Amino acid sequence: MFSIRYAWIVTALVLHSGAAFAQTIQLDEVRVTANKRDQELGRVDGAVSVQTADDLQRAEVKNVADLEKVFPGLVIRQRGNRAYSTFTVRGMSSPDFYNPTVQVYVDGVPQSDAFLTQELVDVERVEFLRGPQGTLYGRNAYSGVINIITRRPRANRVLGGLTATNRTLSGHLYATGTYRDAWFMDLAVRGFDDRGQITDPTTGNKVDTVKTWSGKAQWRYAPFNGPFDATFYVAKERMESREEIYVLDSQINQRLYPVGVPYPLLDRDTLSSALSWNYAFGPFKLSSITSYQDVDLDRRLFGSHNPETTKSWSQEVRVTYDADGPLTGVAGLYYQDTGFSRSQLTGLHRRSEVDSRAAAAFGEFSYALTDRLAVTAGGRVSRDEADIRYRGAFSFDNSASFTGFQPKISLGYQVTDQTRVYGLVSRGYKAGGFNHAVSTIADADPYLPETATNYEVGARSSFWNGRLLFSGAVYHIDSKDKQIYVGVVPNMVIRNVGEASSTGVELEATLRPTDLLTLNGSMTYGVSRFDRFIDPTTLLDYSGNRVPYAPDMTVHLSFRQVIPQTWWAGELAVTGALHYFGKTYFDEANTLGQPAYTMFDLGLEAELRKGVTFKVFGTNIGNEIYRTYSYRAGPNIFSNIGQGRIVGAALRATL
């Protein structure tokens, strides 16, 4: 109760403070590509949040999973390891690792479901779109989209950094070279080493170690104000991990590894490449993105060896129209082909192969009815196909196809130059198909797509001459044909069972009372329930229960206070943050879960000279222990543990 009360008090201070102001925040200064075309944030009719590279650096956000600390209502939970993470937005989550509810894009390229929680490399900004985004983004943009945009500088530069903490060591080096102000080459290298927090009581050694390194080479042709530009990149990431640790729930406070259990292993190798280009002619711009991604997982757990491979390529071609008139829009075609294989190499050998294909035509157009009133309408016609081949104790082959239509309509009204209100109806879907982790002959049957229809009203405004930036939304989402595991472990299958609904409110604000102080706050409150859900195998009725992985309330509050000083010419600042997550369930029966908890961060950063910064910081300084996942095995409950206290220092320099 103290945590909730404290969070509400600080939220109120952030949203309603009326001190003497100095710095301003103008909505037209923030531009986003959330709707696949360049727009002012203040003119977007939908819930979109933006975090810049500086914002992410100050919050010690280093990978996609860390984004839950800076975005409203985003919950990312590892269910064993980072390749199997659950993304929850607006109370909508997925029990299926291979069919997530949130799609992650890097420079317009969709990322594999096994590579969603990747390292953030040379990022310029991250955009977070909340609610179903099926019209422009298609399958698995069911509850939202994380749109990562990397830097594309036009000058020579070298940027490096090193961070050392009580548990981790990480570093990065980014460089750009130019030729005749038209040709550019970008190189990026990043490494991360986590020494772990869970102890083997028989040896005293830490078990859950993680080592990751990534590299990227990018070539760009981009003449200044030229009609044509093109970019090609190749990226590689290698992860060696023993993080898939399930500890006895009774021993989570001691962070002890179960005695006698073989150490886990998860190695992930990812190769990514993409070619994108744009050609502008008159009011039109033609764009193309061709991408390929190969993710290899070598997974060993509880004595079982299960390697997995996902190979995917995609092609999108779209044209945008903007003649500085009342009509703007985007239309395009999309195709994606994904091949997945999973083997069991211990005991009786088994192998499943699932091939998925998606094709779509989409369009979205906005028309200004008056100087202040605009309507946006769009739709996406999609077709998804899936084939499965399984060989083991039993064998089967099957195929399925699905067609769908994802419409969107919104109405936006510009109340003043700095205030906009909107109403929105949109639809998203999770693709239909087959269970990738086959356990029974019942997996030969496909499941249907899961759909969500979103009804939303919201507002975005800059108050007091740009001193406070505020946005808020109220939403209601109806979900049908829920894709849920039913049956009894280990013979569980995915079936379409029942319906769910989610209703809530989101608030987000940035306030600069003085030149020296910046306050940020976000709060989400919503209830997600199964309206109808009866397990067809056990006949248990879960209607009225809460949806797993969906806390009713989240709060994020942060501040940055510059300390006046004359010791040197650089800046000295204190930072701090509070993160609150409400009670979260891990199963449809609502018998396993994590109670509400609060974490605090603190930091002291100094600009030693222009381009060189030093920071000491602590995250989760209270060493709050919390579960990210639990399951029951006989009389025992096993759980994954979230990140404990991290205390360290970081040095960054730009040349």
C-alpha positions as CSV (number, residue, x, y, z in Angstrom):
1,M,0.0,0.0,0.0
2,F,2.9,2.4,0.7
3,S,4.2,1.8,-2.8
4,I,0.9,2.6,-4.4
5,R,0.3,5.7,-2.3
6,Y,3.8,6.9,-3.0
7,A,3.5,6.4,-6.7
8,W,0.2,8.3,-6.9
9,I,1.6,11.2,-4.9
10,V,4.6,11.6,-7.1
11,T,2.5,11.1,-10.2
12,A,0.3,14.0,-9.1
13,L,3.3,16.2,-8.5
14,V,4.6,15.5,-12.0
15,L,1.3,16.1,-13.7
16,H,0.1,19.1,-11.8
17,S,3.2,21.0,-10.7
18,G,2.9,24.8,-11.4
19,A,6.4,26.1,-10.6
20,A,8.1,28.9,-12.4
21,F,9.1,27.6,-15.9
22,A,11.9,28.2,-18.3
23,Q,12.6,25.6,-20.9
24,T,9.8,24.7,-23.3
25,I,8.7,21.5,-25.2
26,Q,7.1,22.0,-28.6
27,L,5.1,19.1,-30.1
28,D,6.1,20.1,-33.7
29,E,9.8,19.6,-32.8
30,V,9.2,15.8,-32.2
31,R,8.8,13.8,-35.4
32,V,8.0,10.1,-35.7
33,T,7.5,7.5,-38.5
34,A,5.0,5.5,-36.5
35,N,2.5,5.5,-39.4
36,K,5.2,4.7,-42.0
37,R,5.5,8.3,-43.0
38,D,7.1,11.3,-41.4
39,Q,4.7,13.2,-39.1
40,E,4.7,15.6,-36.2
41,L,4.1,13.7,-33.0
42,G,1.3,16.2,-32.1
43,R,-0.6,15.3,-35.3
44,V,-0.6,11.6,-34.8
45,D,-4.1,10.2,-33.9
46,G,-3.0,7.3,-31.7
47,A,-1.1,6.4,-28.6
48,V,2.6,6.8,-29.5
49,S,5.6,7.4,-27.1
50,V,9.1,8.3,-28.1
51,Q,12.4,7.9,-26.3
52,T,15.6,9.4,-27.7
53,A,19.2,8.0,-27.5
54,D,19.9,10.5,-24.6
55,D,16.7,9.4,-22.8
56,L,17.7,5.7,-23.1
57,Q,21.3,6.3,-22.0
58,R,20.2,8.2,-18.8
59,A,17.8,5.4,-17.9
60,E,20.5,2.7,-18.5
61,V,18.4,1.1,-21.2
62,K,20.7,-1.3,-23.1
63,N,18.3,-3.8,-24.7
64,V,14.7,-4.2,-25.7
65,A,13.7,-5.8,-22.4
66,D,14.9,-2.6,-20.5
67,L,12.3,-0.6,-22.5
68,E,9.7,-1.4,-20.0
69,K,11.4,1.1,-17.6
70,V,10.7,4.0,-19.9
71,F,7.4,3.3,-21.8
72,P,3.9,3.4,-20.3
73,G,2.2,0.1,-19.8
74,L,4.9,-2.0,-21.5
75,V,5.7,-5.2,-19.6
76,I,8.4,-7.6,-20.8
77,R,9.0,-10.8,-18.8
78,Q,11.6,-13.5,-19.4
79,R,10.0,-16.9,-19.2
80,G,13.2,-18.8,-18.7
81,N,15.5,-16.8,-21.1
82,R,15.5,-13.7,-23.3
83,A,14.6,-15.7,-26.4
84,Y,11.3,-16.6,-24.8
85,S,10.0,-13.4,-23.4
86,T,6.4,-12.3,-23.0
87,F,5.4,-8.8,-24.2
88,T,2.2,-7.4,-22.6
89,V,0.5,-4.1,-23.7
90,R,-2.9,-3.0,-22.6
91,G,-3.5,-6.3,-20.8
92,M,-2.9,-8.4,-23.9
93,S,-0.2,-11.0,-23.8
94,S,0.6,-14.4,-25.4
95,P,1.3,-17.7,-23.8
96,D,2.9,-18.9,-27.1
97,F,6.6,-18.0,-27.4
98,Y,6.4,-18.3,-31.2
99,N,3.4,-16.1,-31.7
100,P,4.0,-12.8,-29.7
101,T,1.5,-10.0,-29.3
102,V,4.1,-7.2,-30.0
103,Q,6.1,-6.8,-33.2
104,V,9.6,-5.3,-33.0
105,Y,11.0,-3.5,-36.0
106,V,14.6,-2.2,-36.5
107,D,14.7,0.4,-39.3
108,G,11.5,-1.1,-40.8
109,V,12.7,-4.7,-40.6
110,P,10.5,-7.2,-38.6
111,Q,12.5,-9.1,-36.1
112,S,12.2,-12.9,-35.4
113,D,10.2,-14.0,-32.4
114,A,13.4,-15.5,-31.0
115,F,15.3,-12.2,-31.4
116,L,12.8,-9.7,-30.0
117,T,14.8,-8.9,-26.8
118,Q,18.0,-8.0,-28.5
119,E,20.7,-5.4,-27.7
120,L,20.1,-1.8,-28.7
121,V,22.9,-0.9,-31.1
122,D,23.6,2.7,-32.1
123,V,20.0,3.8,-31.6
124,E,18.7,7.3,-32.5
125,R,15.2,6.8,-31.0
126,V,12.6,4.2,-30.1
127,E,8.9,4.7,-30.9
128,F,6.3,2.7,-29.0
129,L,2.8,2.3,-30.5
130,R,0.1,1.0,-28.2
131,G,-3.0,-0.8,-29.2
132,P,-3.6,-3.1,-32.3
133,Q,-1.7,-1.9,-35.3
134,G,-2.9,-4.5,-37.8
135,T,-3.6,-2.0,-40.7
136,L,0.0,-0.9,-41.3
137,Y,2.0,-3.6,-39.5
138,G,0.0,-6.8,-40.0
139,R,0.4,-10.1,-38.1
140,N,1.5,-10.0,-34.5
141,A,1.2,-6.2,-34.2
142,Y,-1.7,-7.4,-32.0
143,S,-1.2,-5.2,-29.0
144,G,1.5,-2.8,-30.1
145,V,4.7,-2.1,-32.1
146,I,8.2,-1.2,-30.9
147,N,9.8,0.7,-33.7
148,I,13.6,1.1,-33.3
149,I,15.4,3.6,-35.5
150,T,19.2,3.6,-35.6
151,R,21.5,6.6,-36.1
152,R,22.4,7.7,-39.6
153,P,24.9,10.6,-39.1
154,R,26.1,12.7,-42.0
155,A,29.6,13.5,-40.5
156,N,32.6,11.5,-39.4
157,R,32.3,10.4,-35.8
158,V,33.6,7.9,-33.3
159,L,31.5,7.2,-30.2
160,G,32.6,4.7,-27.5
161,G,31.6,3.7,-24.0
162,L,32.5,1.3,-21.1
163,T,30.2,0.3,-18.2
164,A,31.3,-1.7,-15.2
165,T,29.0,-2.9,-12.4
166,N,29.0,-5.3,-9.5
167,R,27.8,-8.0,-11.9
168,T,28.3,-6.8,-15.5
169,L,30.8,-5.4,-17.9
170,S,29.8,-3.9,-21.2
171,G,31.2,-1.7,-23.9
172,H,30.4,-0.3,-27.3
173,L,32.2,1.4,-30.2
174,Y,30.3,3.2,-33.0
175,A,32.0,4.9,-36.0
176,T,30.9,6.6,-39.2
177,G,33.0,7.6,-42.2
178,T,31.9,9.9,-45.1
179,Y,32.9,10.4,-48.7
180,R,31.9,13.4,-50.7
181,D,28.8,14.0,-48.5
182,A,26.9,11.2,-50.3
183,W,28.6,7.9,-49.3
184,F,28.6,6.7,-45.7
185,M,29.9,3.7,-43.8
186,D,28.8,2.9,-40.3
187,L,30.5,0.3,-38.0
188,A,29.2,-0.8,-34.7
189,V,30.5,-3.3,-32.1
190,R,28.9,-4.0,-28.7
191,G,29.8,-6.5,-26.0
192,F,28.1,-7.5,-22.7
193,D,29.1,-9.9,-19.9
194,D,26.8,-10.7,-17.0
195,R,28.5,-12.8,-14.2
196,G,25.1,-13.8,-12.8
197,Q,23.2,-13.6,-9.5
198,I,22.1,-17.2,-8.7
199,T,24.5,-19.3,-6.7
200,D,25.2,-23.1,-6.9
201,P,25.3,-24.0,-3.1
202,T,27.6,-27.0,-3.8
203,T,30.3,-24.9,-5.5
204,G,29.6,-21.3,-4.5
205,N,29.8,-20.3,-8.2
206,K,27.3,-18.1,-10.0
207,V,25.3,-20.1,-12.6
208,D,23.2,-17.7,-14.7
209,T,26.0,-16.2,-16.8
210,V,25.4,-14.4,-20.1
211,K,27.9,-13.2,-22.7
212,T,26.7,-11.3,-25.8
213,W,28.5,-9.6,-28.6
214,S,27.2,-7.9,-31.7
215,G,28.6,-6.3,-34.7
216,K,27.1,-4.3,-37.6
217,A,28.4,-2.9,-40.9
218,Q,26.3,-0.5,-42.9
219,W,26.8,1.2,-46.2
220,R,24.6,4.2,-47.2
221,Y,24.2,6.3,-50.3
222,A,22.4,9.5,-49.3
223,P,23.2,12.7,-51.1
224,F,21.9,15.8,-49.3
225,N,18.4,16.6,-50.5
226,G,18.8,14.0,-53.3
227,P,15.7,12.2,-54.7
228,F,17.3,8.7,-54.1
229,D,18.9,7.0,-51.2
230,A,19.8,3.5,-50.3
231,T,21.1,1.5,-47.3
232,F,22.5,-2.0,-47.0
233,Y,23.7,-3.6,-43.7
234,V,24.8,-6.9,-42.3
235,A,24.6,-7.6,-38.6
236,K,25.7,-10.5,-36.4
237,E,24.9,-11.3,-32.8
238,R,26.3,-14.1,-30.7
239,M,24.9,-15.0,-27.2
240,E,26.2,-17.6,-24.8
241,S,23.8,-18.0,-21.9
242,R,23.1,-20.1,-18.8
243,E,20.3,-17.8,-17.7
244,E,17.4,-20.2,-18.0
245,I,17.3,-20.9,-14.3
246,Y,14.2,-22.1,-12.4
247,V,14.7,-22.0,-8.6
248,L,12.5,-23.4,-5.9
249,D,10.0,-20.6,-5.1
250,S,10.8,-21.2,-1.4
251,Q,14.5,-20.3,-2.1
252,I,14.1,-17.2,-4.3
253,N,15.3,-14.9,-1.4
254,Q,18.5,-16.8,-1.2
255,R,18.8,-17.0,-5.0
256,L,20.0,-20.6,-4.8
257,Y,20.3,-23.0,-7.8
258,P,18.5,-26.4,-7.2
259,V,21.0,-29.1,-6.2
260,G,21.6,-31.9,-8.7
261,V,20.0,-30.2,-11.7
262,P,22.3,-30.1,-14.8
263,Y,23.3,-26.6,-15.8
264,P,21.2,-25.1,-18.7
265,L,22.6,-23.8,-21.9
266,L,21.2,-21.4,-24.5
267,D,23.4,-20.3,-27.3
268,R,21.9,-17.9,-29.9
269,D,23.5,-17.0,-33.2
270,T,21.7,-14.4,-35.3
271,L,22.6,-13.1,-38.8
272,S,20.6,-10.2,-40.2
273,S,20.8,-8.2,-43.4
274,A,18.6,-5.7,-45.2
275,L,18.6,-3.5,-48.3
276,S,16.3,-0.5,-48.2
277,W,15.9,2.4,-50.7
278,N,13.7,5.5,-51.3
279,Y,13.0,7.4,-54.4
280,A,11.1,10.7,-54.2
281,F,9.3,12.1,-57.3
282,G,7.0,15.1,-56.8
283,P,4.6,14.5,-53.9
284,F,5.3,10.7,-54.0
285,K,8.0,8.6,-52.3
286,L,8.5,5.0,-53.3
287,S,10.2,2.8,-50.7
288,S,11.4,-0.7,-50.6
289,I,12.7,-2.9,-47.7
290,T,14.2,-6.4,-48.4
291,S,15.4,-8.3,-45.3
292,Y,16.7,-11.7,-44.3
293,Q,17.2,-13.0,-40.7
294,D,18.6,-16.4,-39.5
295,V,18.3,-17.3,-35.8
296,D,19.9,-20.5,-34.5
297,L,19.2,-21.6,-30.9
298,D,21.1,-24.4,-29.2
299,R,19.1,-25.1,-26.1
300,R,19.8,-27.6,-23.3
301,L,17.5,-27.8,-20.3
302,F,16.8,-30.5,-17.7
303,G,18.9,-33.0,-19.7
304,S,17.0,-32.4,-22.9
305,H,18.7,-31.0,-26.1
306,N,16.4,-29.0,-28.4
307,P,18.1,-26.9,-31.1
308,E,15.9,-24.6,-33.1
309,T,16.3,-22.6,-36.3
310,T,14.3,-19.8,-37.7
311,K,15.0,-18.4,-41.2
312,S,12.9,-15.5,-42.5
313,W,12.9,-13.1,-45.4
314,S,10.5,-10.3,-46.1
315,Q,9.8,-7.7,-48.8
316,E,7.8,-4.5,-48.4
317,V,7.1,-2.0,-51.1
318,R,5.1,1.1,-50.3
319,V,4.4,4.6,-51.7
320,T,3.7,7.7,-49.6
321,Y,1.8,10.7,-50.8
322,D,2.1,14.3,-49.4
323,A,1.4,17.3,-51.6
324,D,1.1,19.7,-48.7
325,G,-2.7,19.5,-49.3
326,P,-5.6,18.1,-47.4
327,L,-4.8,14.5,-48.5
328,T,-1.8,12.4,-47.3
329,G,-1.3,8.7,-47.1
330,V,0.6,5.5,-47.6
331,A,-0.1,2.2,-49.5
332,G,1.9,-0.9,-50.1
333,L,2.4,-4.6,-50.5
334,Y,4.1,-7.0,-48.1
335,Y,5.3,-10.6,-48.2
336,Q,7.1,-12.7,-45.6
337,D,8.3,-16.3,-45.7
338,T,9.5,-18.0,-42.5
339,G,10.9,-21.5,-42.0
340,F,11.1,-23.0,-38.5
341,S,12.6,-26.3,-37.3
342,R,12.9,-27.8,-33.9
343,S,14.6,-31.1,-32.9
344,Q,14.9,-33.2,-29.8
345,L,18.3,-35.0,-29.8
346,T,18.0,-36.8,-26.5
347,G,16.1,-40.1,-26.2
348,L,13.7,-40.7,-29.1
349,H,14.7,-38.2,-31.8
350,R,11.9,-35.9,-32.9
351,R,11.7,-33.1,-35.4
352,S,9.0,-30.5,-36.3
353,E,9.1,-28.1,-39.2
354,V,6.7,-25.3,-39.6
355,D,6.7,-23.0,-42.7
356,S,4.7,-19.8,-42.6
357,R,3.9,-17.3,-45.3
358,A,2.1,-14.0,-45.1
359,A,1.0,-11.7,-47.9
360,A,-0.9,-8.4,-47.6
361,A,-2.0,-5.3,-49.3
362,F,-2.5,-2.2,-47.1
363,G,-3.3,1.5,-47.2
364,E,-4.0,4.3,-44.9
365,F,-5.1,7.9,-45.9
366,S,-5.8,11.1,-44.0
367,Y,-8.0,13.9,-45.2
368,A,-8.3,17.3,-43.6
369,L,-12.0,18.1,-43.6
370,T,-11.3,21.6,-42.2
371,D,-8.2,23.4,-40.9
372,R,-8.7,21.6,-37.6
373,L,-10.6,18.4,-38.3
374,A,-9.1,15.4,-40.1
375,V,-10.3,11.8,-40.7
376,T,-8.0,8.8,-41.3
377,A,-9.1,5.5,-42.7
378,G,-7.2,2.4,-43.7
379,G,-7.4,-1.3,-44.2
380,R,-5.2,-4.3,-44.7
381,V,-6.2,-7.5,-46.6
382,S,-4.0,-10.4,-45.5
383,R,-3.5,-14.0,-46.2
384,D,-1.5,-16.4,-44.0
385,E,-0.5,-19.9,-44.8
386,A,1.2,-22.5,-42.6
387,D,2.5,-26.1,-43.2
388,I,3.7,-28.5,-40.5
389,R,5.7,-31.7,-40.8
390,Y,6.4,-33.8,-37.7
391,R,8.4,-37.0,-37.3
392,G,8.8,-38.8,-34.0
393,A,6.9,-41.4,-32.0
394,F,4.1,-40.5,-34.3
395,S,4.1,-38.5,-37.6
396,F,1.8,-36.1,-39.3
397,D,1.7,-33.5,-42.0
398,N,-0.9,-30.7,-42.4
399,S,-1.5,-27.3,-43.8
400,A,-3.9,-24.4,-43.2
401,S,-4.6,-21.0,-44.6
402,F,-6.4,-17.9,-43.3
403,T,-7.6,-14.6,-44.8
404,G,-8.4,-11.5,-42.9
405,F,-9.2,-7.8,-43.0
406,Q,-7.8,-5.3,-40.5
407,P,-9.6,-1.9,-40.7
408,K,-8.8,1.4,-39.0
409,I,-10.6,4.7,-38.7
410,S,-9.8,7.7,-36.6
411,L,-11.0,11.3,-36.3
412,G,-8.7,14.0,-35.0
413,Y,-9.5,17.5,-34.0
414,Q,-6.8,20.2,-33.4
415,V,-8.3,22.2,-30.5
416,T,-5.4,24.6,-30.5
417,D,-2.0,24.7,-32.1
418,Q,-0.7,22.7,-29.1
419,T,-3.7,20.5,-28.3
420,R,-5.2,17.6,-30.3
421,V,-7.9,15.1,-29.4
422,Y,-8.8,12.0,-31.3
423,G,-11.1,9.0,-31.5
424,L,-9.9,5.7,-32.9
425,V,-11.1,2.2,-33.9
426,S,-8.5,-0.3,-35.0
427,R,-8.0,-4.0,-35.3
428,G,-5.0,-6.4,-35.0
429,Y,-4.5,-10.1,-35.1
430,K,-2.2,-12.9,-34.1
431,A,-1.7,-15.3,-36.9
432,G,-3.3,-18.7,-37.0
433,G,-1.2,-21.8,-37.6
434,F,0.3,-24.8,-35.7
435,N,2.0,-25.3,-32.4
436,H,5.8,-25.2,-32.9
437,A,6.6,-27.2,-29.8
438,V,4.8,-30.4,-30.6
439,S,3.9,-32.7,-27.7
440,T,0.9,-34.7,-28.8
441,I,-0.9,-35.9,-31.9
442,A,-3.5,-33.2,-31.2
443,D,-0.9,-30.6,-32.4
444,A,-1.7,-31.8,-36.0
445,D,-4.8,-29.6,-35.9
446,P,-4.3,-25.8,-36.6
447,Y,-5.6,-23.0,-34.5
448,L,-7.4,-19.9,-35.9
449,P,-6.1,-16.3,-35.8
450,E,-6.8,-14.4,-32.6
451,T,-8.3,-10.9,-33.2
452,A,-8.5,-7.8,-31.1
453,T,-10.7,-4.7,-31.8
454,N,-9.6,-1.5,-30.1
455,Y,-11.8,1.5,-29.2
456,E,-9.9,4.5,-28.0
457,V,-10.1,8.2,-27.3
458,G,-7.1,10.3,-26.4
459,A,-5.5,13.7,-26.3
460,R,-2.0,15.1,-26.6
461,S,-1.1,18.7,-25.6
462,S,1.7,21.1,-24.7
463,F,0.6,23.4,-21.9
464,W,1.9,26.7,-20.4
465,N,3.7,27.8,-23.5
466,G,5.4,24.5,-24.1
467,R,6.4,23.9,-20.5
468,L,4.5,20.6,-20.0
469,L,4.0,17.9,-22.6
470,F,1.0,15.7,-21.7
471,S,-0.8,12.8,-23.4
472,G,-3.5,10.4,-22.3
473,A,-5.9,7.8,-23.7
474,V,-8.8,5.7,-22.6
475,Y,-9.3,2.4,-24.3
476,H,-11.5,-0.7,-24.5
477,I,-10.3,-3.9,-26.4
478,D,-12.4,-7.0,-27.2
479,S,-10.4,-10.1,-28.0
480,K,-11.9,-13.2,-29.7
481,D,-10.7,-16.7,-30.5
482,K,-8.0,-16.5,-27.7
483,Q,-5.0,-18.8,-28.5
484,I,-4.3,-20.6,-25.2
485,Y,-2.6,-23.7,-24.1
486,V,-5.1,-26.2,-22.7
487,G,-4.7,-29.6,-21.2
488,V,-2.3,-31.0,-18.6
489,V,1.6,-30.7,-18.6
490,P,3.4,-32.0,-20.6
491,N,0.6,-32.8,-23.1
492,M,-0.7,-29.2,-23.7
493,V,-2.0,-28.0,-27.0
494,I,-2.9,-24.5,-28.3
495,R,-6.7,-24.1,-28.9
496,N,-9.0,-21.1,-29.6
497,V,-11.0,-20.8,-26.4
498,G,-13.1,-18.0,-25.4
499,E,-13.0,-14.2,-25.3
500,A,-11.4,-11.5,-23.3
501,S,-11.7,-7.8,-22.8
502,S,-9.4,-5.1,-21.5
503,T,-10.4,-1.6,-20.4
504,G,-8.0,1.1,-19.1
505,V,-6.5,4.5,-19.0
506,E,-2.9,5.7,-19.9
507,L,-1.3,9.0,-18.8
508,E,2.2,10.3,-19.8
509,A,3.8,13.6,-19.1
510,T,7.1,15.5,-19.3
511,L,7.6,18.6,-17.2
512,R,10.5,21.1,-17.0
513,P,9.8,23.5,-14.1
514,T,13.2,25.2,-14.5
515,D,16.2,25.1,-16.8
516,L,17.8,22.7,-14.3
517,L,15.0,20.2,-13.6
518,T,13.2,17.7,-15.8
519,L,10.4,15.4,-14.5
520,N,8.9,12.5,-16.4
521,G,5.9,10.4,-15.4
522,S,3.6,7.7,-16.8
523,M,0.8,5.7,-15.3
524,T,-1.4,3.0,-16.7
525,Y,-4.4,1.4,-15.0
526,G,-6.6,-1.3,-16.6
527,V,-8.4,-4.5,-16.0
528,S,-8.0,-7.5,-18.4
529,R,-10.3,-10.5,-17.9
530,F,-11.5,-13.6,-19.6
531,D,-15.1,-13.0,-20.5
532,R,-15.5,-16.6,-21.5
533,F,-13.0,-19.4,-21.1
534,I,-13.7,-23.1,-20.4
535,D,-10.8,-25.5,-20.9
536,P,-12.2,-28.1,-23.4
537,T,-9.9,-30.8,-22.0
538,T,-10.3,-30.4,-18.3
539,L,-13.7,-28.5,-18.4
540,L,-12.4,-26.0,-15.8
541,D,-14.1,-22.7,-16.1
542,Y,-11.7,-19.7,-16.0
543,S,-14.3,-17.1,-17.0
544,G,-13.8,-13.9,-15.0
545,N,-10.2,-14.6,-14.2
546,R,-7.4,-12.1,-15.0
547,V,-5.3,-12.5,-18.1
548,P,-1.8,-13.7,-17.3
549,Y,1.3,-11.3,-17.4
550,A,-1.0,-8.3,-17.3
551,P,-0.7,-6.1,-14.1
552,D,-3.6,-3.8,-13.4
553,M,-1.3,-0.9,-12.8
554,T,2.1,0.4,-13.8
555,V,3.8,3.6,-12.8
556,H,7.2,5.1,-14.0
557,L,8.5,8.3,-12.5
558,S,11.9,9.9,-13.1
559,F,13.7,13.2,-12.6
560,R,16.9,14.8,-13.7
561,Q,18.2,17.7,-11.6
562,V,21.2,19.7,-12.8
563,I,23.4,20.9,-10.0
564,P,24.7,24.4,-10.4
565,Q,28.5,24.4,-10.0
566,T,31.6,26.4,-11.1
567,W,34.3,23.7,-10.7
568,W,34.4,23.0,-14.4
569,A,32.6,24.0,-17.6
570,G,30.6,20.8,-17.9
571,E,27.3,19.8,-16.4
572,L,26.6,17.8,-13.2
573,A,23.2,16.2,-12.6
574,V,21.4,13.8,-10.3
575,T,18.9,11.3,-11.7
576,G,16.4,9.1,-10.1
577,A,13.5,6.8,-11.0
578,L,10.7,4.8,-9.5
579,H,9.1,1.7,-11.2
580,Y,5.9,0.2,-9.9
581,F,4.2,-3.0,-11.2
582,G,0.9,-4.3,-9.9
583,K,0.1,-7.9,-9.1
584,T,0.7,-10.2,-12.0
585,Y,-0.6,-13.7,-12.6
586,F,1.4,-16.4,-14.5
587,D,-1.5,-18.8,-15.3
588,E,-5.1,-18.7,-16.4
589,A,-6.2,-20.2,-13.1
590,N,-4.7,-17.2,-11.3
591,T,-3.0,-19.5,-8.7
592,L,0.6,-18.5,-9.5
593,G,1.8,-14.9,-9.6
594,Q,4.0,-12.1,-8.4
595,P,2.6,-9.5,-5.8
596,A,3.0,-5.8,-6.6
597,Y,6.5,-4.4,-6.2
598,T,8.4,-1.2,-6.6
599,M,12.0,-0.6,-7.7
600,F,14.2,2.6,-7.4
601,D,17.1,3.8,-9.5
602,L,19.6,6.6,-8.7
603,G,22.5,8.2,-10.6
604,L,25.0,11.0,-10.7
605,E,26.3,12.0,-14.1
606,A,29.0,14.5,-15.0
607,E,30.0,16.0,-18.3
608,L,33.8,16.1,-17.8
609,R,34.3,18.1,-21.1
610,K,32.5,18.4,-24.3
611,G,31.7,14.9,-25.6
612,V,32.9,13.0,-22.5
613,T,30.5,12.0,-19.7
614,F,31.0,9.9,-16.5
615,K,28.2,8.4,-14.5
616,V,27.8,6.4,-11.3
617,F,24.4,4.7,-10.9
618,G,22.3,2.1,-9.2
619,T,19.3,0.2,-10.6
620,N,16.9,-1.6,-8.3
621,I,18.9,-0.2,-5.4
622,G,16.6,-1.8,-2.9
623,N,17.5,-5.2,-4.3
624,E,13.8,-6.0,-4.7
625,I,13.3,-9.7,-5.4
626,Y,10.5,-10.5,-7.9
627,R,9.4,-13.3,-10.1
628,T,9.1,-13.1,-13.9
629,Y,7.5,-16.5,-14.3
630,S,6.4,-19.5,-12.2
631,Y,5.1,-23.0,-12.8
632,R,4.0,-25.9,-10.6
633,A,5.6,-29.4,-10.8
634,G,4.0,-31.8,-8.4
635,P,4.2,-30.3,-4.9
636,N,6.9,-27.8,-5.9
637,I,6.7,-24.3,-7.5
638,F,9.7,-23.2,-9.6
639,S,10.2,-19.6,-10.6
640,N,12.4,-17.3,-12.7
641,I,13.9,-14.3,-10.8
642,G,14.1,-10.7,-12.1
643,Q,17.3,-8.6,-12.1
644,G,18.6,-7.7,-8.6
645,R,20.6,-4.7,-7.6
646,I,23.1,-3.3,-10.1
647,V,25.6,-0.6,-9.0
648,G,28.3,0.7,-11.3
649,A,29.9,3.4,-13.4
650,A,29.9,4.3,-17.0
651,L,32.3,6.4,-19.2
652,R,31.2,7.6,-22.6
653,A,33.1,9.7,-25.2
654,T,32.3,11.1,-28.6
655,L,35.0,12.3,-31.0
